[in-house]
Amino acid sequence: MNFVPDSQYSALRTQGNRLKDWGVDMRRRTFCASTVAALAATALPLRRAFAAADLPALGPDGAQLLLKPNAIDDLRAAMRGELLQAGQDGYDSARRIWNGAFDRHPALIARCAGAADVVHAVNFGRDHGMLIAVRGGGHSLSGQSVCEGGLMIDLAPMKSVHVDPLARTGRLEPGVLLGQFDREAQAFGLATTAGTVSHTGAAGLTLGGGFGRIGRKFGLACDNMYAAEIVTADGKFVRANEKENPDLLWGLRGGGGNFGVVTSFEYRLHHVNPIVYGGPLLYPFSDAKEVLGFFAGFIGQAPDELYCDAGIVPTPDGKRMLMFDVCYMGTPEAGDRALAPLRQFRKPMVDGVHPIPYVELQRSGDDSNRAGRCYYVKGGFITRITPALIDTVVEKLSGTAPPSTAILFAHSGGAISRVKPAATAFLHREANHSMVVMGFWDKAEDRDASMQWARSVWPAIEPMTSGFYVNEVANDDPERRIRANYGANYDRLVKLKNKYDPKNLFRLNANVKPSV
Ligand SMILES: Cc1cc2nc3c(=O)[nH]c(=O)nc-3n(C[C@H](O)[C@H](O)[C@H](O)COP(=O)(O)OP(=O)(O)OC[C@H]3O[C@@H](n4cnc5c(N)ncnc54)[C@H](O)[C@@H]3O)c2cc1C
């Protein structure tokens, strides 16, 4: 038996189906010595036969393309990572993203192993007129990190994390998940703002803003990201920091994936005690109106150390409850004092707030937000949870609302609101909460009811919101909503788009359209 070397393996895999006829076992990467001669003798005809089979693909506007096998082979040979097509091992798992509602089939998936692979993939996608999707951690709620018929630039294999405990900085590749970053940084008693669910990707989260349990103390993830490296639409590798291309750094802090493919991020880290005081406080749905009413005033006075998400969510037995997800960065005694007014206003039916390792609290929502379930969300920012909003939320979740629906308020404010709206592309500094209305489903037959519910309640809620979080853009949000959302920062974003992506190669995001 001969072992197929790595250099030949990828090229041979493209011919996998045909090679099966020749007794080649591609899975075990072996073939009988007796087939070597036959293979050598037929390599040319085989290649010619295969060359006839162009790969159908799609362009950004739905144009039908045919990709030549030799061009695909050249890209495959140039890459250190894998280039996958339908039918190949790993293709189906690579095309899946967190939101199971998006079952899309890219023509090619470039599983990039480093920045050089990203350059090759961007050049290939652009030169062949393909629709391009960029995947970091794969948690896009709107499914924009996977595309039908296009090129998916998959950064998941790029997972290095380097923490410098003396300089208090962290450098990430774009496939790193938040929990992986937290774990490396917390080994040195450090952390930066990084979401609330540990399997979310750092890349997409940071580019859109990046809320998290310590954001009120240290600002958004993008506020702490001080340098990045990016492959732009022309395939150039560009650095963005305070000295080199500061305009681009500004845009990467909240402007989403509009300007290219980021291949590394650098963050400031902060001392965060490995033990914090946190966990859930649960109330029955019947208390939701009164407790949320109290919470609205209470949370407006909260110190920066206190982070508290609120949500009306389903219970496992098909009812609903009001849930607070608390994190207090400080001693349990100080945390007790900070939470006392809420606990005294109404005793929770479950009080799970206790001293807990920060990394464990960061993982506490992982199972309830598991990958593969289908979701549809509509979102908006609010400065205050008003009585009118509470009435609407409680009413919409009562009665005939399907069980798999929820309304969530993620906590903002504190240090986030002390950054000027024009200082980064992330505009909505005045907001105290980012709220989402969510429908979800496991079975296809529940899809319409959950989705329709979210769509039907949104018009009553939207007038009480101001802009929305670009990382929660819905796949049916109209262009005018996206444009309005960037507000006073929009013109500057368009200028950047004109400079770095004038043909809108990177359009699967809360898209800023170039004007050239
Ligand atoms: C379970 C869950 C929990 C969440 N919790 C929070 C939270 O606590 N705080 C918060 O702020 N947000 C939260 N979000 C929203 C989250 O910020 C977005 O879903 C974000 O897009 C996730 O990033 P990702 O890399 O995993 O996504 P992906 O799906 O990989 O990417 C999303 C988009 O980001 C862009 N992108 C990703 N990587 C790159 C790159 N390297 N270069 C250029 N563009 C890129 C692309 O446009 C892509 O379409 C949550 C989402 C989920 C599903």
The ligand as an SDF file (V2000), in Angstrom:
LIG
                    3D

 53 58  0  0  0  0  0  0  0  0999 V2000
  -25.8760   32.6020   20.6060 C   0  0  0  0  0  0  0  0  0  0  0  0
  -25.4660   34.0160   20.2860 C   0  0  0  0  0  0  0  0  0  0  0  0
  -25.0840   34.8610   21.2960 C   0  0  0  0  0  0  0  0  0  0  0  0
  -24.6940   36.1560   21.0090 C   0  0  0  0  0  0  0  0  0  0  0  0
  -24.3160   36.9670   22.0400 N   0  0  0  0  0  0  0  0  0  0  0  0
  -23.8540   38.1920   21.7700 C   0  0  0  0  0  0  0  0  0  0  0  0
  -23.3440   39.0260   22.8030 C   0  0  0  0  0  0  0  0  0  0  0  0
  -23.3490   38.6680   23.9720 O   0  0  0  0  0  0  0  0  0  0  0  0
  -22.8550   40.2350   22.4670 N   0  0  0  0  0  0  0  0  0  0  0  0
  -22.8430   40.6890   21.1860 C   0  0  0  0  0  0  0  0  0  0  0  0
  -22.3790   41.7810   20.9520 O   0  0  0  0  0  0  0  0  0  0  0  0
  -23.3310   39.9320   20.1860 N   0  0  0  0  0  0  0  0  0  0  0  0
  -23.8330   38.7080   20.4480 C   0  0  0  0  0  0  0  0  0  0  0  0
  -24.3150   37.9310   19.4300 N   0  0  0  0  0  0  0  0  0  0  0  0
  -24.3540   38.4710   18.0660 C   0  0  0  0  0  0  0  0  0  0  0  0
  -22.9670   38.2850   17.4430 C   0  0  0  0  0  0  0  0  0  0  0  0
  -22.2080   39.4360   17.7110 O   0  0  0  0  0  0  0  0  0  0  0  0
  -23.0700   38.0970   15.9400 C   0  0  0  0  0  0  0  0  0  0  0  0
  -23.8150   36.9490   15.6800 O   0  0  0  0  0  0  0  0  0  0  0  0
  -21.6880   38.0150   15.2820 C   0  0  0  0  0  0  0  0  0  0  0  0
  -21.8480   38.1650   13.9110 O   0  0  0  0  0  0  0  0  0  0  0  0
  -21.0070   36.7000   15.5710 C   0  0  0  0  0  0  0  0  0  0  0  0
  -19.7440   36.6660   15.0070 O   0  0  0  0  0  0  0  0  0  0  0  0
  -19.2130   35.3320   14.2880 P   0  0  0  0  0  0  0  0  0  0  0  0
  -17.8100   35.5750   13.8760 O   0  0  0  0  0  0  0  0  0  0  0  0
  -19.5200   34.1620   15.1310 O   0  0  0  0  0  0  0  0  0  0  0  0
  -20.2000   35.3090   13.0710 O   0  0  0  0  0  0  0  0  0  0  0  0
  -20.0660   34.8620   11.5410 P   0  0  0  0  0  0  0  0  0  0  0  0
  -21.3610   34.2540   11.2090 O   0  0  0  0  0  0  0  0  0  0  0  0
  -18.8540   34.0760   11.3010 O   0  0  0  0  0  0  0  0  0  0  0  0
  -19.9100   36.2400   10.8380 O   0  0  0  0  0  0  0  0  0  0  0  0
  -20.9380   37.1890   10.8380 C   0  0  0  0  0  0  0  0  0  0  0  0
  -20.5610   38.2670    9.8560 C   0  0  0  0  0  0  0  0  0  0  0  0
  -19.4230   38.9520   10.3400 O   0  0  0  0  0  0  0  0  0  0  0  0
  -18.5430   39.2630    9.2600 C   0  0  0  0  0  0  0  0  0  0  0  0
  -17.2590   38.6170    9.5400 N   0  0  0  0  0  0  0  0  0  0  0  0
  -17.0160   37.5780   10.3650 C   0  0  0  0  0  0  0  0  0  0  0  0
  -15.6950   37.3470   10.4360 N   0  0  0  0  0  0  0  0  0  0  0  0
  -15.1020   38.2530    9.6430 C   0  0  0  0  0  0  0  0  0  0  0  0
  -13.7560   38.5590    9.3200 C   0  0  0  0  0  0  0  0  0  0  0  0
  -12.7380   37.8880    9.8480 N   0  0  0  0  0  0  0  0  0  0  0  0
  -13.5150   39.5640    8.4700 N   0  0  0  0  0  0  0  0  0  0  0  0
  -14.5170   40.2860    7.9430 C   0  0  0  0  0  0  0  0  0  0  0  0
  -15.8090   40.0610    8.2250 N   0  0  0  0  0  0  0  0  0  0  0  0
  -16.0930   39.0630    9.0670 C   0  0  0  0  0  0  0  0  0  0  0  0
  -19.2070   38.7810    7.9980 C   0  0  0  0  0  0  0  0  0  0  0  0
  -19.9190   39.8530    7.4210 O   0  0  0  0  0  0  0  0  0  0  0  0
  -20.1800   37.7390    8.4920 C   0  0  0  0  0  0  0  0  0  0  0  0
  -21.3200   37.6210    7.6830 O   0  0  0  0  0  0  0  0  0  0  0  0
  -24.7090   36.6250   19.6790 C   0  0  0  0  0  0  0  0  0  0  0  0
  -25.1030   35.7790   18.6540 C   0  0  0  0  0  0  0  0  0  0  0  0
  -25.4850   34.4830   18.9490 C   0  0  0  0  0  0  0  0  0  0  0  0
  -25.9160   33.5880   17.8450 C   0  0  0  0  0  0  0  0  0  0  0  0
  1  2  1  0
  2  3  1  0
  2 52  2  0
  3  4  2  0
  4  5  1  0
  4 50  1  0
  5  6  2  0
  6  7  1  0
  6 13  1  0
  7  8  2  0
  7  9  1  0
  9 10  1  0
 10 11  2  0
 10 12  1  0
 12 13  2  0
 13 14  1  0
 14 15  1  0
 14 50  1  0
 15 16  1  0
 16 17  1  0
 16 18  1  0
 18 19  1  0
 18 20  1  0
 20 21  1  0
 20 22  1  0
 22 23  1  0
 23 24  1  0
 24 25  2  0
 24 26  1  0
 24 27  1  0
 27 28  1  0
 28 29  2  0
 28 30  1  0
 28 31  1  0
 31 32  1  0
 32 33  1  0
 33 34  1  0
 33 48  1  0
 34 35  1  0
 35 36  1  0
 35 46  1  0
 36 37  1  0
 36 45  1  0
 37 38  2  0
 38 39  1  0
 39 40  1  0
 39 45  2  0
 40 41  1  0
 40 42  2  0
 42 43  1  0
 43 44  2  0
 44 45  1  0
 46 47  1  0
 46 48  1  0
 48 49  1  0
 50 51  2  0
 51 52  1  0
 52 53  1  0
M  END
$$$$
